[in-house]
Amino acid sequence: MKEHSRIYLRDFIGAMAAYMFLLIGSLVFIPLLQESPWRFAVAVLPVIPLLFALAAYLRFLNHMDELQQRIQLNALALAAGVVGMVSFTAGLLENVGIPQLSLTLIFPLMIACWGIASMYFTWRYR
């Protein structure tokens, strides 16, 4: 494994561990802060490690060769298009009584579509 891959994995796994810790902590503490203005800060606290994970990925992306960067660009473009269409369609369906989708589903859906698209484009460029 290349050195930049090891660094990426170390940084990403550390960020995800911090994310899980802060997410569980925020879910435990939010009910205790019912009327406190601190409940807003505690609710968004898990976003901080996600920023570190994003920074780790961007550093990793800059160390990839051109083909890998192209694969990632295509995968991100396809994922953005799919998630955009799904969320737009869901928004239109809300006008006819379909329940509103939670915005917290958008990012995990984006990541899942990106992962699937990455596998597809990696296979396609083999």
C-alpha positions as CSV (number, residue, x, y, z in Angstrom):
1,M,0.0,0.0,0.0
2,K,1.3,3.4,-0.9
3,E,2.3,5.9,1.8
4,H,-0.4,8.4,0.9
5,S,-3.0,5.6,1.0
6,R,-1.9,4.7,4.5
7,I,-2.0,8.3,5.7
8,Y,-5.5,8.7,4.1
9,L,-6.8,5.5,5.9
10,R,-5.3,6.6,9.2
11,D,-6.8,10.1,8.9
12,F,-10.2,8.9,7.6
13,I,-10.6,6.1,10.1
14,G,-9.7,8.5,12.9
15,A,-12.3,11.1,11.7
16,M,-15.0,8.4,11.4
17,A,-14.2,7.2,15.0
18,A,-14.5,10.7,16.2
19,Y,-17.7,11.1,14.2
20,M,-19.3,8.0,15.8
21,F,-18.2,9.1,19.3
22,L,-19.6,12.6,18.8
23,L,-22.8,11.4,17.2
24,I,-23.6,9.0,20.0
25,G,-22.7,11.7,22.6
26,S,-24.9,14.3,20.9
27,L,-27.8,11.9,20.7
28,V,-27.4,11.2,24.5
29,F,-27.0,14.8,25.5
30,I,-29.6,16.5,23.3
31,P,-32.6,15.3,25.4
32,L,-30.9,16.7,28.5
33,L,-30.6,20.1,26.9
34,Q,-34.3,20.6,26.0
35,E,-34.4,24.4,26.5
36,S,-30.8,25.2,26.4
37,P,-29.4,27.2,23.4
38,W,-26.4,24.7,23.6
39,R,-28.6,22.0,22.1
40,F,-28.0,23.5,18.6
41,A,-24.2,23.3,19.1
42,V,-24.4,19.8,20.5
43,A,-26.6,18.7,17.6
44,V,-24.1,19.8,14.9
45,L,-21.0,18.7,16.8
46,P,-20.6,15.5,14.7
47,V,-20.1,17.6,11.6
48,I,-16.6,18.6,12.7
49,P,-15.0,15.2,12.2
50,L,-16.7,15.0,8.8
51,L,-14.8,18.1,7.8
52,F,-11.6,16.3,8.7
53,A,-12.7,13.3,6.7
54,L,-13.4,15.5,3.7
55,A,-10.0,17.2,4.1
56,A,-8.3,13.7,4.2
57,Y,-10.1,12.6,1.1
58,L,-9.2,15.8,-0.8
59,R,-5.5,15.3,0.1
60,F,-5.8,11.7,-1.0
61,L,-7.5,12.8,-4.3
62,N,-4.6,15.1,-5.1
63,H,-2.1,12.2,-4.8
64,M,-4.1,10.0,-7.2
65,D,-3.0,9.5,-10.8
66,E,-5.0,11.1,-13.6
67,L,-7.1,8.0,-14.4
68,Q,-8.1,7.6,-10.7
69,Q,-9.0,11.3,-10.5
70,R,-11.1,10.9,-13.7
71,I,-12.9,7.9,-12.2
72,Q,-13.6,9.9,-9.0
73,L,-14.9,12.9,-11.0
74,N,-17.2,10.7,-13.1
75,A,-18.4,8.9,-10.0
76,L,-19.1,12.1,-8.1
77,A,-20.9,13.6,-11.1
78,L,-23.1,10.6,-11.5
79,A,-23.8,10.4,-7.8
80,A,-24.7,14.1,-7.7
81,G,-27.0,13.7,-10.6
82,V,-28.8,10.7,-9.2
83,V,-29.2,12.2,-5.7
84,G,-30.3,15.5,-7.3
85,M,-33.0,13.7,-9.4
86,V,-34.1,11.6,-6.4
87,S,-34.5,14.6,-4.1
88,F,-36.1,16.7,-6.8
89,T,-38.6,13.9,-7.6
90,A,-39.3,13.4,-3.9
91,G,-39.9,17.1,-3.6
92,L,-42.4,17.0,-6.4
93,L,-44.2,14.0,-4.9
94,E,-44.6,15.9,-1.6
95,N,-47.2,18.0,-3.6
96,V,-49.4,15.0,-3.9
97,G,-49.1,13.8,-0.3
98,I,-45.9,11.7,-0.1
99,P,-44.2,12.3,3.3
100,Q,-41.3,14.7,3.3
101,L,-37.8,13.0,3.1
102,S,-35.5,13.8,6.0
103,L,-32.5,16.0,4.8
104,T,-30.2,13.7,6.8
105,L,-30.8,11.0,4.2
106,I,-29.3,13.1,1.4
107,F,-25.6,12.8,2.4
108,P,-25.6,9.0,3.1
109,L,-27.4,8.5,-0.2
110,M,-24.8,10.6,-2.0
111,I,-22.0,8.6,-0.4
112,A,-23.7,5.3,-1.3
113,C,-24.2,6.4,-4.9
114,W,-20.7,7.7,-5.2
115,G,-19.3,4.3,-3.9
116,I,-21.4,2.3,-6.4
117,A,-20.5,4.7,-9.3
118,S,-16.8,4.4,-8.3
119,M,-17.0,0.7,-8.6
120,Y,-18.7,1.0,-12.0
121,F,-16.2,3.4,-13.4
122,T,-13.3,1.5,-12.0
123,W,-14.6,-1.6,-13.8
124,R,-15.4,0.4,-17.0
125,Y,-11.8,1.8,-17.2
126,R,-10.1,-1.6,-16.5
